[in-house]
Amino acid sequence: MKLYRGIGIIIIAFTLLLCSCESNFKDVQRINSVAFSPSGETENINLKYTDSGKVKAILVSPLMLDFSNLEYGFNEFPKGVHVTLFDVNNKKSYVEADYAITYAKTDIIDLQGNVKITSSEGQVLETQQLYYDQKNEWFYTEKKFKFTDGKDSYVEGPGVDFSKDFKVFNAQQNNGLISNVEE
């Protein structure tokens, strides 16, 4: 009987010891995760892109985080962007988004949250996410969009791709109202 009592005490003590240990599993998982921080941080950025002495675009943002130190570097604009684009005739178009990220190796820009493009002719495209391929000067999204021509016509639906100047516009499943048809 003394043997069973001794084993019982050892089991109770061992159980209490196990229950008193903290679980550090989450900390161990964090040790193996990759954490990265920006190599640079810029507040109130007002950046002008030029080509051959001409201003092509002006980017304004309250905050830019530079992650170019990574293998697949990028710049993040967590507080949104406002971009003014200039065409060959110096006409302005505007791009706005609540969040943006630019990928250096692919030249792709991902615009998210209340994305709005306004052309110099008054055309407006609105969506929640829009990608811009800088090499091909091409916009695209699979999200719902609405495009108005600045008059009484509009087109809306899921998914669209179009050229920077809106001259080529492809939408697969859409509906809308076109009121300014020429005969």
C-alpha positions in Angstrom: 0.0 0.0 0.0 2.9 2.4 0.7 4.2 1.7 -2.7 1.0 2.7 -4.4 0.8 5.9 -2.2 4.4 6.8 -3.2 3.6 6.3 -6.9 0.4 8.3 -6.5 2.3 11.2 -5.0 4.8 11.1 -7.8 2.1 11.1 -10.4 0.3 14.0 -8.8 3.6 16.0 -8.4 4.4 15.2 -12.1 0.9 16.3 -13.2 1.2 19.6 -11.3 4.6 20.2 -12.7 3.3 19.7 -16.3 0.3 22.0 -15.6 2.5 24.7 -14.3 4.7 24.9 -17.5 3.9 27.6 -19.9 3.3 26.8 -23.6 5.9 28.5 -25.7 4.7 26.9 -28.9 3.7 30.2 -30.4 7.1 31.7 -29.6 8.9 28.7 -31.2 6.7 29.2 -34.3 7.7 32.9 -34.5 11.4 32.0 -34.3 11.0 30.1 -37.6 8.9 32.7 -39.4 10.5 35.3 -41.6 10.0 38.9 -40.4 11.2 41.8 -42.6 11.2 45.5 -42.2 11.5 48.2 -44.7 14.9 49.5 -45.7 13.5 53.0 -45.9 10.4 54.9 -44.9 9.3 58.2 -46.5 6.5 60.5 -45.3 4.7 63.0 -47.4 6.3 61.9 -50.7 5.9 64.0 -53.8 7.8 62.3 -56.5 8.1 63.5 -60.1 8.9 61.0 -62.9 10.6 62.6 -65.9 11.6 61.4 -69.3 13.7 63.5 -71.7 13.3 66.5 -69.5 9.4 66.3 -69.5 7.4 65.4 -66.4 5.4 62.2 -67.2 3.9 61.6 -63.7 3.7 63.0 -60.2 3.1 60.6 -57.3 1.9 62.0 -54.0 1.5 59.8 -50.9 1.5 60.3 -47.1 3.7 57.2 -46.6 6.0 55.0 -48.7 7.7 51.9 -47.3 10.7 50.7 -49.3 11.3 46.9 -49.3 13.8 47.0 -52.2 16.4 45.2 -50.0 14.4 41.9 -50.5 15.0 39.4 -53.3 11.6 40.4 -54.8 11.7 44.1 -53.8 8.7 46.3 -53.7 7.5 49.7 -52.5 4.3 49.8 -50.4 2.0 52.8 -50.0 -0.2 51.8 -47.0 -2.0 55.1 -46.7 -2.8 55.5 -50.4 -1.6 57.3 -53.5 -2.6 60.1 -55.8 -0.9 60.0 -59.2 -1.1 62.7 -61.9 -0.3 61.3 -65.4 0.7 63.6 -68.3 0.2 62.5 -72.0 2.2 63.7 -75.0 -0.1 66.8 -75.2 0.5 67.5 -71.5 -3.2 66.6 -70.7 -3.6 65.3 -67.1 -5.3 62.1 -65.9 -5.5 61.1 -62.3 -5.2 57.8 -60.4 -6.3 57.5 -56.8 -6.3 54.4 -54.4 -6.4 53.8 -50.7 -3.4 51.4 -50.9 -0.8 50.6 -53.5 2.2 48.3 -54.0 4.8 48.4 -56.8 6.9 45.4 -57.7 10.3 46.3 -59.0 11.1 43.2 -61.0 7.8 42.9 -62.8 6.9 46.6 -63.1 3.4 45.8 -61.9 1.5 48.2 -59.7 -1.3 46.8 -57.6 -3.9 49.5 -56.6 -6.5 48.6 -54.0 -9.5 50.2 -52.2 -11.6 52.9 -53.9 -9.5 52.9 -57.0 -10.5 55.7 -59.3 -9.0 56.8 -62.7 -10.2 60.1 -64.2 -9.0 61.0 -67.7 -8.5 64.4 -69.1 -11.7 64.0 -71.1 -13.8 63.3 -68.0 -14.0 59.6 -68.3 -14.0 57.8 -64.9 -13.2 54.2 -64.1 -14.0 53.0 -60.5 -13.2 49.6 -58.9 -11.8 48.0 -55.7 -8.6 46.6 -57.2 -6.7 47.4 -60.4 -3.4 46.3 -61.7 -1.2 48.4 -64.0 1.5 46.8 -66.2 4.0 49.7 -66.6 5.9 48.0 -69.5 2.8 47.6 -71.7 0.9 50.6 -70.3 -2.1 48.4 -69.6 -4.7 48.2 -66.8 -6.6 45.2 -65.8 -8.9 43.8 -63.0 -11.2 40.8 -62.4 -13.1 42.9 -59.8 -16.4 44.7 -60.5 -15.9 48.0 -62.2 -17.9 51.0 -63.5 -16.8 53.1 -66.4 -18.5 56.4 -67.2 -17.7 58.5 -70.2 -18.2 61.9 -68.6 -21.6 62.3 -70.4 -24.6 60.1 -69.9 -23.1 56.7 -70.8 -21.7 54.0 -68.5 -20.6 50.4 -68.6 -20.2 48.1 -65.6 -19.5 44.5 -64.8 -16.8 42.0 -63.6 -13.4 42.2 -65.2 -12.0 44.7 -67.6 -8.6 45.5 -69.3 -7.8 48.6 -71.1 -5.0 50.8 -72.5 -3.7 53.8 -70.5 -5.5 56.2 -72.8 -8.8 54.2 -72.7 -8.7 53.9 -76.5 -8.7 50.0 -76.3 -11.2 48.8 -73.7 -12.1 45.1 -73.3 -14.9 44.0 -71.0 -16.4 40.5 -71.2 -19.6 40.4 -69.1 -21.0 43.9 -68.8 -24.1 46.0 -68.9 -24.7 49.6 -69.2 -26.3 52.5 -71.0 -24.8 54.1 -74.1 -26.6 57.3 -75.0 -24.2 59.1 -77.3 -24.2 56.7 -80.3 -23.2 58.3 -83.6 -25.1 57.2 -86.7 
